[in-house]
């Protein structure tokens, strides 16, 4: 049986992490190693997690390093312990008991696959899809999340090659990390998973959506109390992605930003747009030397 390690990141959210761990402990057929990285919590999370699950490998960062740097610490521990597959899992999720065996079966059936995605549902609306794979769109230029917000249906029951797997639930073959490296720590939060999948695909690895593997996601539980910070980093970190991977980054990024502004205005979410535009500005300022803006 393949060696699997599940890596979970916690930040001031022990309650969700403990619920997540309970579901992970109930996984059938595969006994994974479990690594929890506490990312500088100040609410007593490490003590609560250690008390509830003393068998978990708990790593404690003295401060918040951001998602990419913190998850890399967990990935490194998994690789050091000989994992063949590393499953990155948001702490605000619960998992189906058959999750890992379904992912491993798909990994065996598709040997060119390096990154696997489960079907992800909304936790509070368990039959509504949150993620059934991500694909690059021509217009607006960016990534579309298949199934987002829709009721589950047979349309989302077919395995398919995709362009993007969300870090909310991402199964990665260990050799992919050895080939392309870990997550880019220049992304403090958001878009690091998008960058990782793009690097993996350019190295020749495929990304695969596996609908029989299922998790349920509470959706942004760690950032819902500070949406301005969320929108700031969504703006700031989309800039380096476009600069790295688009032939005409200025044009593509401008079209994408206008589309986001119109979309959010239609949804009545204009209050967050100053934070988003502030992030875009900081991102372009930081990367100004890479392209004429």
C-alpha positions as a LaTeX table, in Angstrom:
\begin{tabular}{lrrr}
\hline
Residue & $x$ (\AA) & $y$ (\AA) & $z$ (\AA) \\
\hline
Unk1 & 0.00 & 0.00 & 0.00 \\
Unk2 & 1.22 & 3.49 & $-0.85$ \\
Unk3 & 2.42 & 5.67 & 2.01 \\
Unk4 & 0.11 & 8.67 & 2.34 \\
Unk5 & 0.55 & 11.71 & 4.54 \\
Unk6 & $-2.23$ & 14.22 & 5.17 \\
Unk7 & $-1.03$ & 17.76 & 5.91 \\
Unk8 & $-3.43$ & 20.19 & 7.61 \\
Unk9 & $-2.73$ & 23.83 & 8.39 \\
Unk10 & $-4.29$ & 25.46 & 11.46 \\
Unk11 & $-4.44$ & 29.13 & 12.36 \\
Unk12 & $-6.55$ & 30.15 & 15.37 \\
Unk13 & $-9.22$ & 27.60 & 14.53 \\
Unk14 & $-8.78$ & 24.54 & 16.72 \\
Unk15 & $-12.50$ & 23.71 & 16.71 \\
Unk16 & $-12.65$ & 23.21 & 12.94 \\
Unk17 & $-9.29$ & 21.42 & 12.91 \\
Unk18 & $-10.45$ & 18.95 & 15.56 \\
Unk19 & $-13.66$ & 18.24 & 13.62 \\
Unk20 & $-11.57$ & 17.74 & 10.48 \\
Unk21 & $-9.22$ & 15.36 & 12.30 \\
Unk22 & $-12.14$ & 13.29 & 13.58 \\
Unk23 & $-13.24$ & 12.68 & 10.00 \\
Unk24 & $-9.66$ & 11.91 & 8.92 \\
Unk25 & $-9.30$ & 9.38 & 11.70 \\
Unk26 & $-12.35$ & 7.55 & 10.33 \\
Unk27 & $-10.83$ & 7.03 & 6.86 \\
Unk28 & $-11.16$ & 3.43 & 5.65 \\
Unk29 & $-8.60$ & 1.10 & 4.03 \\
Unk30 & $-5.63$ & 3.48 & 4.23 \\
Unk31 & $-3.89$ & 4.54 & 7.41 \\
Unk32 & $-2.27$ & 7.89 & 6.64 \\
Unk33 & 0.34 & 9.72 & 8.62 \\
Unk34 & $-1.17$ & 13.02 & 9.79 \\
Unk35 & 0.80 & 16.24 & 10.11 \\
Unk36 & $-0.80$ & 19.39 & 11.52 \\
Unk37 & 1.09 & 22.65 & 11.14 \\
Unk38 & $-0.04$ & 25.36 & 13.54 \\
Unk39 & 0.77 & 28.67 & 11.91 \\
Unk40 & 1.42 & 30.97 & 14.86 \\
Unk41 & $-1.97$ & 30.64 & 16.59 \\
Unk42 & $-2.55$ & 32.70 & 19.73 \\
Unk43 & $-5.81$ & 31.08 & 20.86 \\
Unk44 & $-4.39$ & 27.95 & 22.50 \\
Unk45 & $-4.88$ & 25.84 & 19.36 \\
Unk46 & $-1.72$ & 23.71 & 19.72 \\
Unk47 & $-2.64$ & 22.63 & 23.25 \\
Unk48 & $-6.23$ & 21.80 & 22.28 \\
Unk49 & $-5.17$ & 19.82 & 19.19 \\
Unk50 & $-2.46$ & 17.95 & 21.07 \\
Unk51 & $-4.87$ & 17.08 & 23.88 \\
Unk52 & $-7.56$ & 15.82 & 21.47 \\
Unk53 & $-5.19$ & 13.92 & 19.15 \\
Unk54 & $-1.85$ & 13.11 & 20.83 \\
Unk55 & $-0.94$ & 10.73 & 17.97 \\
Unk56 & $-0.90$ & 13.54 & 15.40 \\
Unk57 & 2.46 & 14.95 & 14.33 \\
Unk58 & 1.98 & 18.57 & 15.42 \\
Unk59 & 4.43 & 21.21 & 14.21 \\
Unk60 & 4.14 & 24.68 & 15.76 \\
Unk61 & 5.35 & 27.83 & 14.02 \\
Unk62 & 6.16 & 30.76 & 16.34 \\
Unk63 & 4.46 & 33.19 & 13.96 \\
Unk64 & 2.14 & 33.28 & 10.96 \\
Unk65 & 4.35 & 32.51 & 7.95 \\
Unk66 & 1.54 & 32.63 & 5.41 \\
Unk67 & $-0.07$ & 29.62 & 3.74 \\
Unk68 & 2.64 & 28.61 & 1.28 \\
Unk69 & 5.58 & 28.77 & 3.70 \\
Unk70 & 3.64 & 27.02 & 6.46 \\
Unk71 & 2.26 & 24.22 & 4.30 \\
Unk72 & 5.76 & 23.67 & 2.92 \\
Unk73 & 6.92 & 22.82 & 6.42 \\
Unk74 & 4.29 & 20.07 & 6.57 \\
Unk75 & 5.14 & 18.83 & 3.08 \\
Unk76 & 8.83 & 18.61 & 4.00 \\
Unk77 & 7.95 & 16.54 & 7.08 \\
Unk78 & 5.81 & 14.22 & 4.95 \\
Unk79 & 8.61 & 13.71 & 2.43 \\
Unk80 & 11.18 & 13.14 & 5.19 \\
Unk81 & 8.94 & 10.36 & 6.55 \\
Unk82 & 8.83 & 8.63 & 3.17 \\
Unk83 & 5.37 & 9.56 & 1.88 \\
Unk84 & 4.64 & 8.55 & $-1.70$ \\
Unk85 & 1.58 & 10.81 & $-1.78$ \\
Unk86 & 0.87 & 13.99 & 0.17 \\
Unk87 & $-2.73$ & 15.11 & 0.64 \\
Unk88 & $-3.06$ & 18.81 & 1.48 \\
Unk89 & $-6.32$ & 19.47 & 3.31 \\
Unk90 & $-7.95$ & 22.64 & 4.60 \\
Unk91 & $-8.76$ & 22.45 & 8.28 \\
Unk92 & $-12.33$ & 23.69 & 7.67 \\
Unk93 & $-13.30$ & 20.47 & 5.90 \\
Unk94 & $-14.53$ & 16.99 & 6.68 \\
Unk95 & $-13.72$ & 14.01 & 4.48 \\
Unk96 & $-15.49$ & 10.91 & 3.25 \\
Unk97 & $-14.20$ & 7.64 & 4.68 \\
Unk98 & $-13.37$ & 6.34 & 1.18 \\
Unk99 & $-11.46$ & 9.47 & 0.17 \\
Unk100 & $-7.90$ & 8.15 & 0.06 \\
Unk101 & $-8.60$ & 4.77 & $-1.51$ \\
Unk102 & $-10.52$ & 6.47 & $-4.33$ \\
Unk103 & $-7.66$ & 8.91 & $-4.95$ \\
Unk104 & $-5.03$ & 6.18 & $-4.83$ \\
Unk105 & $-7.01$ & 4.01 & $-7.25$ \\
Unk106 & $-7.19$ & 6.93 & $-9.67$ \\
Unk107 & $-3.48$ & 7.61 & $-9.28$ \\
Unk108 & $-2.74$ & 3.99 & $-10.17$ \\
Unk109 & $-5.11$ & 4.03 & $-13.16$ \\
Unk110 & $-3.62$ & 7.24 & $-14.59$ \\
Unk111 & 0.17 & 6.97 & $-14.20$ \\
Unk112 & 0.88 & 10.37 & $-15.81$ \\
Unk113 & $-1.20$ & 12.12 & $-13.17$ \\
Unk114 & 0.74 & 14.02 & $-10.51$ \\
Unk115 & $-2.02$ & 16.07 & $-8.83$ \\
Unk116 & $-5.48$ & 14.78 & $-7.91$ \\
Unk117 & $-8.63$ & 16.61 & $-6.86$ \\
Unk118 & $-11.64$ & 15.25 & $-4.98$ \\
Unk119 & $-15.16$ & 16.52 & $-5.52$ \\
Unk120 & $-15.69$ & 19.27 & $-2.96$ \\
Unk121 & $-19.13$ & 20.12 & $-1.58$ \\
Unk122 & $-20.37$ & 22.96 & 0.58 \\
Unk123 & $-20.35$ & 21.85 & 4.22 \\
Unk124 & $-23.58$ & 23.72 & 5.06 \\
Unk125 & $-25.33$ & 22.56 & 1.87 \\
Unk126 & $-23.96$ & 19.03 & 1.45 \\
Unk127 & $-25.45$ & 18.37 & $-1.99$ \\
Unk128 & $-24.20$ & 21.62 & $-3.51$ \\
Unk129 & $-20.86$ & 21.50 & $-5.33$ \\
Unk130 & $-18.09$ & 23.94 & $-4.46$ \\
Unk131 & $-15.38$ & 22.51 & $-6.74$ \\
Unk132 & $-15.45$ & 19.87 & $-9.48$ \\
Unk133 & $-12.15$ & 20.82 & $-11.07$ \\
Unk134 & $-10.65$ & 24.01 & $-12.45$ \\
Unk135 & $-10.08$ & 24.86 & $-16.12$ \\
Unk136 & $-8.39$ & 27.81 & $-17.82$ \\
Unk137 & $-10.80$ & 30.07 & $-19.68$ \\
Unk138 & $-10.09$ & 32.16 & $-22.75$ \\
Unk139 & $-12.52$ & 34.84 & $-21.63$ \\
Unk140 & $-12.40$ & 36.20 & $-19.10$ \\
Unk141 & $-8.78$ & 35.05 & $-18.91$ \\
Unk142 & $-8.42$ & 33.06 & $-15.72$ \\
Unk143 & $-9.53$ & 29.87 & $-14.01$ \\
Unk144 & $-13.12$ & 28.69 & $-13.90$ \\
Unk145 & $-14.29$ & 26.43 & $-11.06$ \\
Unk146 & $-16.51$ & 23.73 & $-12.56$ \\
Unk147 & $-19.74$ & 23.09 & $-10.70$ \\
Unk148 & $-19.33$ & 26.08 & $-8.40$ \\
Unk149 & $-22.56$ & 26.70 & $-6.48$ \\
Unk150 & $-24.56$ & 24.10 & $-8.41$ \\
Unk151 & $-26.51$ & 21.15 & $-7.10$ \\
Unk152 & $-24.66$ & 17.89 & $-7.62$ \\
Unk153 & $-25.64$ & 16.02 & $-10.76$ \\
Unk154 & $-24.31$ & 13.33 & $-13.12$ \\
Unk155 & $-22.51$ & 16.10 & $-15.01$ \\
Unk156 & $-19.95$ & 16.14 & $-12.19$ \\
Unk157 & $-19.55$ & 12.36 & $-11.88$ \\
Unk158 & $-17.01$ & 11.81 & $-14.64$ \\
Unk159 & $-13.24$ & 11.83 & $-14.00$ \\
Unk160 & $-11.54$ & 14.42 & $-16.19$ \\
Unk161 & $-8.20$ & 16.04 & $-16.77$ \\
Unk162 & $-8.22$ & 19.58 & $-15.43$ \\
Unk163 & $-5.89$ & 22.57 & $-15.28$ \\
Unk164 & $-6.14$ & 23.42 & $-11.61$ \\
Unk165 & $-6.62$ & 21.68 & $-8.26$ \\
Unk166 & $-7.48$ & 23.80 & $-5.25$ \\
Unk167 & $-5.26$ & 23.57 & $-2.18$ \\
Unk168 & $-8.44$ & 23.02 & $-0.15$ \\
Unk169 & $-8.04$ & 19.34 & $-1.04$ \\
Unk170 & $-5.03$ & 18.43 & $-3.19$ \\
Unk171 & $-3.35$ & 15.02 & $-3.50$ \\
Unk172 & 0.20 & 15.29 & $-4.85$ \\
Unk173 & 2.58 & 12.52 & $-5.88$ \\
Unk174 & 5.83 & 12.93 & $-3.96$ \\
Unk175 & 7.91 & 12.86 & $-7.14$ \\
Unk176 & 6.16 & 16.05 & $-8.29$ \\
Unk177 & 7.62 & 17.96 & $-5.34$ \\
Unk178 & 11.03 & 16.54 & $-6.13$ \\
Unk179 & 10.68 & 17.59 & $-9.77$ \\
Unk180 & 9.33 & 21.13 & $-9.41$ \\
Unk181 & 9.88 & 22.07 & $-5.77$ \\
Unk182 & 7.34 & 23.02 & $-3.11$ \\
Unk183 & 4.88 & 25.92 & $-3.08$ \\
Unk184 & 6.22 & 29.33 & $-4.07$ \\
Unk185 & 6.51 & 31.21 & $-0.78$ \\
Unk186 & 6.22 & 34.57 & $-2.54$ \\
Unk187 & 2.46 & 33.91 & $-2.33$ \\
Unk188 & 1.54 & 34.68 & 1.28 \\
Unk189 & $-2.01$ & 33.44 & 0.71 \\
Unk190 & $-4.08$ & 32.68 & $-2.41$ \\
Unk191 & $-2.98$ & 31.59 & $-5.89$ \\
Unk192 & $-0.06$ & 29.47 & $-4.61$ \\
Unk193 & $-2.04$ & 26.35 & $-5.59$ \\
Unk194 & $-2.75$ & 27.84 & $-9.02$ \\
Unk195 & 0.97 & 28.50 & $-9.52$ \\
Unk196 & 1.89 & 24.99 & $-8.31$ \\
Unk197 & $-0.49$ & 23.26 & $-10.71$ \\
Unk198 & 0.76 & 25.34 & $-13.61$ \\
Unk199 & 4.37 & 24.38 & $-12.83$ \\
Unk200 & 3.41 & 20.71 & $-12.51$ \\
Unk201 & 1.59 & 20.69 & $-15.85$ \\
Unk202 & 4.51 & 22.38 & $-17.59$ \\
Unk203 & 6.75 & 19.67 & $-16.20$ \\
Unk204 & 4.55 & 17.06 & $-17.89$ \\
Unk205 & 2.32 & 15.98 & $-14.99$ \\
Unk206 & $-1.44$ & 15.85 & $-15.42$ \\
Unk207 & $-4.07$ & 17.08 & $-12.97$ \\
Unk208 & $-7.11$ & 14.85 & $-12.53$ \\
Unk209 & $-10.54$ & 15.38 & $-11.00$ \\
Unk210 & $-11.76$ & 12.28 & $-9.11$ \\
Unk211 & $-15.51$ & 12.58 & $-8.39$ \\
Unk212 & $-15.74$ & 9.45 & $-6.24$ \\
Unk213 & $-13.38$ & 11.06 & $-3.70$ \\
Unk214 & $-15.40$ & 13.54 & $-1.62$ \\
Unk215 & $-14.90$ & 16.24 & 0.98 \\
Unk216 & $-17.11$ & 18.99 & 2.43 \\
Unk217 & $-15.77$ & 22.53 & 2.85 \\
Unk218 & $-16.94$ & 25.33 & 5.16 \\
Unk219 & $-15.50$ & 27.86 & 2.65 \\
Unk220 & $-13.06$ & 30.50 & 3.88 \\
Unk221 & $-13.61$ & 29.88 & 7.58 \\
Unk222 & $-10.14$ & 31.25 & 8.36 \\
Unk223 & $-10.70$ & 34.55 & 6.51 \\
Unk224 & $-14.42$ & 35.26 & 6.89 \\
Unk225 & $-13.75$ & 37.53 & 9.88 \\
Unk226 & $-11.33$ & 39.66 & 7.83 \\
Unk227 & $-12.63$ & 39.77 & 4.24 \\
Unk228 & $-10.60$ & 42.87 & 3.39 \\
Unk229 & $-7.37$ & 40.94 & 3.96 \\
Unk230 & $-8.69$ & 38.12 & 1.79 \\
Unk231 & $-9.52$ & 40.48 & $-1.08$ \\
Unk232 & $-6.22$ & 42.32 & $-0.75$ \\
Unk233 & $-4.20$ & 39.12 & $-1.24$ \\
Unk234 & $-6.50$ & 37.89 & $-4.00$ \\
Unk235 & $-5.55$ & 41.05 & $-5.88$ \\
Unk236 & $-1.89$ & 41.22 & $-4.94$ \\
Unk237 & $-1.03$ & 37.64 & $-5.83$ \\
Unk238 & $-2.89$ & 37.36 & $-9.12$ \\
Unk239 & $-0.33$ & 39.81 & $-10.56$ \\
Unk240 & 2.78 & 37.56 & $-10.44$ \\
Unk241 & 0.75 & 34.66 & $-11.82$ \\
Unk242 & $-0.23$ & 36.62 & $-14.93$ \\
Unk243 & 3.29 & 37.94 & $-15.34$ \\
Unk244 & 4.72 & 34.41 & $-15.24$ \\
Unk245 & 2.26 & 32.53 & $-17.40$ \\
Unk246 & 0.52 & 34.84 & $-19.90$ \\
Unk247 & 2.00 & 35.96 & $-23.23$ \\
Unk248 & 0.40 & 39.41 & $-22.93$ \\
Unk249 & 0.14 & 39.78 & $-19.16$ \\
Unk250 & $-0.87$ & 43.44 & $-19.00$ \\
Unk251 & $-3.79$ & 43.03 & $-21.37$ \\
Unk252 & $-4.93$ & 39.73 & $-19.87$ \\
Unk253 & $-4.64$ & 41.00 & $-16.30$ \\
Unk254 & $-6.50$ & 44.22 & $-17.12$ \\
Unk255 & $-9.37$ & 42.28 & $-18.70$ \\
Unk256 & $-9.48$ & 39.93 & $-15.73$ \\
Unk257 & $-9.53$ & 42.75 & $-13.15$ \\
Unk258 & $-12.32$ & 44.58 & $-14.98$ \\
Unk259 & $-14.30$ & 41.34 & $-15.13$ \\
Unk260 & $-13.84$ & 40.76 & $-11.37$ \\
Unk261 & $-14.97$ & 44.32 & $-10.58$ \\
Unk262 & $-18.09$ & 43.96 & $-12.75$ \\
Unk263 & $-18.87$ & 40.52 & $-11.32$ \\
Unk264 & $-18.57$ & 41.68 & $-7.72$ \\
Unk265 & $-20.55$ & 44.86 & $-8.40$ \\
Unk266 & $-23.35$ & 42.71 & $-9.83$ \\
Unk267 & $-23.21$ & 40.60 & $-6.65$ \\
Unk268 & $-23.36$ & 43.71 & $-4.45$ \\
Unk269 & $-19.88$ & 43.17 & $-3.10$ \\
Unk270 & $-18.40$ & 46.57 & $-3.97$ \\
Unk271 & $-17.23$ & 47.24 & $-0.40$ \\
Unk272 & $-14.32$ & 44.82 & $-0.86$ \\
Unk273 & $-13.13$ & 46.29 & $-4.14$ \\
Unk274 & $-10.88$ & 49.00 & $-2.62$ \\
Unk275 & $-8.95$ & 46.23 & $-0.85$ \\
Unk276 & $-8.77$ & 44.24 & $-4.08$ \\
Unk277 & $-7.51$ & 47.22 & $-6.08$ \\
Unk278 & $-5.01$ & 48.04 & $-3.32$ \\
Unk279 & $-3.67$ & 44.49 & $-3.70$ \\
Unk280 & $-3.47$ & 44.83 & $-7.48$ \\
Unk281 & $-1.57$ & 48.10 & $-7.10$ \\
Unk282 & 0.90 & 46.62 & $-4.59$ \\
Unk283 & 1.37 & 43.57 & $-6.80$ \\
Unk284 & 2.16 & 45.66 & $-9.87$ \\
Unk285 & 4.44 & 47.95 & $-7.87$ \\
Unk286 & 6.42 & 45.02 & $-6.49$ \\
Unk287 & 6.78 & 43.39 & $-9.91$ \\
Unk288 & 7.09 & 46.59 & $-11.94$ \\
Unk289 & 10.53 & 45.73 & $-13.31$ \\
Unk290 & 9.36 & 42.50 & $-14.93$ \\
Unk291 & 7.06 & 44.02 & $-17.50$ \\
Unk292 & 5.97 & 47.42 & $-18.74$ \\
Unk293 & 2.80 & 48.26 & $-16.88$ \\
\hline
\end{tabular}
